[in-house]
Amino acid sequence: QAAKPAEEAKTENSQVADNKDAVKEVSNDAKTSAKDPIPATEKTLEEAIGAFYAHFGDDAIELTGAGFDEEDGKYCYEINGFKDGEEYELVLDANTLEVVSEKKEAEDDANVLVIDRTKLITGKEAMEKALEGQADGVYVEGYELEVENGKAIYDIDLENAEDVKIDATSGEIIK
């Protein structure tokens, strides 16, 4: 029996040696390994929204939207707001709440729809609701908190399944 493993190794080596192109295929473990259904981050959307207000130092800015997504290999929150004709945007690292980028510019729209942040379910609750009844291997890639048809919604981007829209105040599935 001791000779058998050496024999297998010999066969494997000869297959590599026969491949004149010096190319072989290996699996991409990052792509094929099972991902957590809900991405693990140190900070919540709610903490990121708090950091947005602390950063700009103005609680009177109205929340117009938020997002959670992977950027350059790390998860980030993007928080958007509006006040006095100005649009605010802050992108924060989802683990440290470090500022990745910020923008403040004039908003041209006459009317801006804003979200009452005091009435929202959490980003985590929205992700959990979107994953209810989903098959194994489905995970959250990211989400947008936005106004659609006059309602605040979470548009949850699922991998290996249809995206799910959740009412951001009631937690009910819209689609």
Protein Blocks (a to p, Z undefined) as FASTA:
>chain_A
ZZmmmmmmmmmmmmmmmmmnopacdddfklmpccdfbacdfbdfklmmmmmmmmnopakb
ccfbdcdddeehiacddddddeehiacdddddfklopafbdcddddfbfbdcdddfklcc
cfklmmmmmmgopaehiacfbdcdddeehiacdddddehiacddddfklopafZZ
